[in-house]
Amino acid sequence: MSTPRRFWDYADGFRGPFLGGLLLLIATNGLSLSIPWLLRAAVHSLERGEHDSRRLASYALAIAGVAILQALVRTGSRLTILGAARQIVAQLRGRYFSKLQTLSARFYEAHRTGDLMSRGVQDFNLLRSVFGPGVLNLMNTVIVYVAALSLMVVLDLRLTLIAMALYPLLLFAVNRLNRQAYARGVAVQETVGRITTRAQENLSGIHQVKIFGQEPRELASFRELSWQYRNRSIALIQSQGAMIALIGVTAGAATLIVLYVGGSAVMSGRMTLGDFVAFNAYLALLAWPTVAFGWILNVFQRGVGALDRIDEVLSAEPDIPAASDEQAPPFAIESGIEIQGLSFSYDGQRLVLDDLSLSLPAGKTIALVGGVGSGKSTLAALLARTYAVPRDAIKIDGTDINDIPTVRWRRSVGFVPQEGFLFSRTLRQNISLNRVSVTSEQVDEAVRTARLDRDLEQLPDSLETVVGERGVTLSGGQRQRAALARALCGSPSLLILDDALASVDADTEHGILDALASGPQRTMLLISHRVATITSADWIVVLEAGRIAEQGTHEELLTRRGVYAALFQRSALEERLEAP
């Protein structure tokens, strides 16, 4: 799709205000162009020897009245067009954020958070400049040029051609500078994205930066990015300045030529003084649109770069169908989950899961153990549909997981990852996530099951305590238990704990697992690096390099003296060493 067409499509729904603004601009420029004509009439009156003060006063009052009316109409045109531009950008920003909510994990692995934030702020500001001042000045420039040149031709065709003789060369030079400005503008926007990313990462990981004494190194790195932004911005300004200066010089040279040629024509009697005054007034009216033309080109070129970056997000297709807002009931697992021949790769080359087949009977607790990189977390993420699942690889009660509406399946799953994310809201809001279906009683029950109730007394406002960004005011164990309580609030039929209790002491972990076992019946996938805490699971699966190395009950696997037995002995030794 061509760039003008893309801008036009994004203005859909606001074309009426732009049309109204165009009509107001035509009116304001019509009024503006009438002033030199009135001035021409006044000069002609003086040339004819008409020195009637009333006549001259009438011309002066007419010019003043037209100027006042022009100011009012121009204000209306600006309010109309600039107001529409702000509404377009507000609508686009809403679409942008909405789109981000639908994109899957793969997209966020390929795009940095800071860069996406930069697009959502800086690039939209550039688009607002395009739809607002850019469109306003473009319309104004076209109207002024067409009208003023037409009147100049009426006054003197030869002088008009002389005045415009330099402009073809100007357009050629501006076109070359414009391409340079576009490339440099894109480079500036990309640098802003990198700066935002670096700032976001440093603020999020400020404790790690301080603990390891990396402040000087991070400061030096940020300073380098800032200087890179400075140099690229200066290069962009140089292109923009050269363009505006070239236009200004050309306009000034045209004015000098007109003064010389036109003045000679007046002295020779070929042109009247009134026509010459009016011609120069129209030429002066072209001065700002001519200079603004360079600014318009810069704005539109940078806007094209911003539009490309925003379009990249808006046109991205999620791997998983977007969750709709329909109030679909959760999917109740009755017989179980069947995994058949599941293979998965993040990069399309190395298989993280390799032809994996496994059964998760309904209502049972299945434990998953294995070394780092064995595929445990990947399997958990696929069951939660964080990533797209190959067709026919996972079936729920005989139904392919891809055939279950995304929103319905996710309401059926309680997924607690290794690092539970908390928003800068109250603890209650973090647990309920403001879901209408979650009652206060459910929150309280989830808090008790997660063994978080004993910690509420230490918090100043209990569940109404604001936990800070990423839950910074809570300990690691408290954050994990809050994330567990959040998952339990939805009464999921499948609960996935991906090493979600790693920061909790062994006694609290046992208490939580006992509470889960005595609670409502649900299918549970338990991943833990503490092998000793999964001994009571109904079935234990050992993964190695994306394949099942062993599976069975705790006693059966110990009897085989294989991988699981070695892991169990190592875990038991670690717990004894850690014991006081």
Secondary structure as the mmCIF struct_conf table of DSSP 4:
data_model
#
loop_
_struct_conf.conf_type_id
_struct_conf.id
_struct_conf.beg_label_comp_id
_struct_conf.beg_label_asym_id
_struct_conf.beg_label_seq_id
_struct_conf.end_label_comp_id
_struct_conf.end_label_asym_id
_struct_conf.end_label_seq_id
HELX_RH_AL_P HELX_RH_AL_P1 THR A 3 TYR A 10
TURN_TY1_P TURN_TY1_P1 ALA A 11 GLY A 13
HELX_RH_AL_P HELX_RH_AL_P2 ARG A 15 GLU A 47
TURN_TY1_P TURN_TY1_P2 ARG A 48 GLY A 49
HELX_RH_AL_P HELX_RH_AL_P3 SER A 53 THR A 102
HELX_RH_AL_P HELX_RH_AL_P4 ALA A 105 ALA A 110
BEND BEND1 HIS A 111 HIS A 111
HELX_RH_AL_P HELX_RH_AL_P5 THR A 113 SER A 118
HELX_RH_PI_P HELX_RH_PI_P1 ARG A 119 ASP A 123
HELX_RH_AL_P HELX_RH_AL_P6 PHE A 124 SER A 129
HELX_RH_PI_P HELX_RH_PI_P2 VAL A 130 GLY A 134
HELX_RH_AL_P HELX_RH_AL_P7 VAL A 135 LEU A 155
HELX_RH_AL_P HELX_RH_AL_P8 LEU A 157 ALA A 163
TURN_TY1_P TURN_TY1_P3 MET A 164 LEU A 166
HELX_RH_AL_P HELX_RH_AL_P9 TYR A 167 SER A 204
TURN_TY1_P TURN_TY1_P4 GLY A 205 GLY A 205
HELX_RH_AL_P HELX_RH_AL_P10 ILE A 206 ILE A 211
TURN_TY1_P TURN_TY1_P5 PHE A 212 GLY A 213
HELX_RH_AL_P HELX_RH_AL_P11 GLU A 215 SER A 268
TURN_TY1_P TURN_TY1_P6 GLY A 269 GLY A 269
BEND BEND2 ARG A 270 MET A 271
HELX_RH_AL_P HELX_RH_AL_P12 LEU A 273 LEU A 285
TURN_TY1_P TURN_TY1_P7 LEU A 286 LEU A 286
HELX_RH_AL_P HELX_RH_AL_P13 ALA A 287 LEU A 314
TURN_TY1_P TURN_TY1_P8 SER A 315 SER A 315
HELX_LH_PP_P HELX_LH_PP_P1 ALA A 316 PRO A 318
BEND BEND3 ASP A 319 ILE A 320
HELX_LH_PP_P HELX_LH_PP_P2 PRO A 321 ALA A 323
HELX_LH_PP_P HELX_LH_PP_P3 ALA A 328 PRO A 330
BEND BEND4 GLU A 334 SER A 335
STRN STRN1 GLY A 336 SER A 345
BEND BEND5 TYR A 346 ARG A 350
STRN STRN2 LEU A 351 PRO A 361
TURN_TY1_P TURN_TY1_P9 ALA A 362 GLY A 363
STRN STRN3 THR A 365 GLY A 370
TURN_TY1_P TURN_TY1_P10 VAL A 372 GLY A 373
BEND BEND6 SER A 374 GLY A 375
HELX_RH_AL_P HELX_RH_AL_P14 LYS A 376 LEU A 383
TURN_TY1_P TURN_TY1_P11 ALA A 384 ARG A 385
BEND BEND7 THR A 386 TYR A 387
HELX_LH_PP_P HELX_LH_PP_P4 ALA A 388 PRO A 390
TURN_TY1_P TURN_TY1_P12 ARG A 391 ASP A 392
BEND BEND8 ALA A 393 ALA A 393
STRN STRN4 ILE A 394 ILE A 396
TURN_TY1_P TURN_TY1_P13 ASP A 397 GLY A 398
STRN STRN5 THR A 399 ASP A 400
HELX_RH_3T_P HELX_RH_3T_P1 ILE A 401 ASP A 403
BEND BEND9 ILE A 404 ILE A 404
HELX_RH_AL_P HELX_RH_AL_P15 THR A 406 ARG A 410
TURN_TY1_P TURN_TY1_P14 ARG A 411 SER A 412
STRN STRN6 VAL A 413 VAL A 416
BEND BEND10 GLN A 418 GLU A 419
BEND BEND11 SER A 424 ARG A 425
STRN STRN7 THR A 426 THR A 426
HELX_RH_AL_P HELX_RH_AL_P16 LEU A 427 SER A 432
TURN_TY1_P TURN_TY1_P15 LEU A 433 ASN A 434
TURN_TY1_P TURN_TY1_P16 VAL A 436 SER A 437
HELX_RH_AL_P HELX_RH_AL_P17 SER A 440 THR A 449
TURN_TY1_P TURN_TY1_P17 ALA A 450 ARG A 451
HELX_RH_3T_P HELX_RH_3T_P2 ASP A 453 GLN A 458
BEND BEND12 LEU A 459 LEU A 459
TURN_TY1_P TURN_TY1_P18 PRO A 460 ASP A 461
HELX_RH_3T_P HELX_RH_3T_P3 SER A 462 GLU A 464
STRN STRN8 VAL A 466 VAL A 466
HELX_RH_3T_P HELX_RH_3T_P4 GLU A 469 GLY A 471
TURN_TY1_P TURN_TY1_P19 VAL A 472 THR A 473
BEND BEND13 LEU A 474 LEU A 474
HELX_RH_AL_P HELX_RH_AL_P18 GLY A 476 CYS A 489
TURN_TY1_P TURN_TY1_P20 GLY A 490 GLY A 490
BEND BEND14 SER A 493 SER A 493
STRN STRN9 LEU A 494 ASP A 498
BEND BEND15 ASP A 499 ASP A 499
TURN_TY1_P TURN_TY1_P21 ALA A 500 SER A 503
BEND BEND16 VAL A 504 VAL A 504
HELX_RH_AL_P HELX_RH_AL_P19 ALA A 506 SER A 518
BEND BEND17 GLY A 519 PRO A 520
STRN STRN10 THR A 523 ILE A 527
BEND BEND18 HIS A 529 HIS A 529
HELX_RH_3T_P HELX_RH_3T_P5 VAL A 531 ILE A 534
TURN_TY1_P TURN_TY1_P22 THR A 535 SER A 536
BEND BEND19 ASP A 538 ASP A 538
STRN STRN11 TRP A 539 GLU A 544
TURN_TY1_P TURN_TY1_P23 ALA A 545 GLY A 546
STRN STRN12 ARG A 547 GLY A 552
HELX_RH_AL_P HELX_RH_AL_P20 HIS A 554 ARG A 560
TURN_TY1_P TURN_TY1_P24 ARG A 561 ARG A 561
BEND BEND20 GLY A 562 GLY A 562
HELX_RH_AL_P HELX_RH_AL_P21 VAL A 563 GLU A 578
#
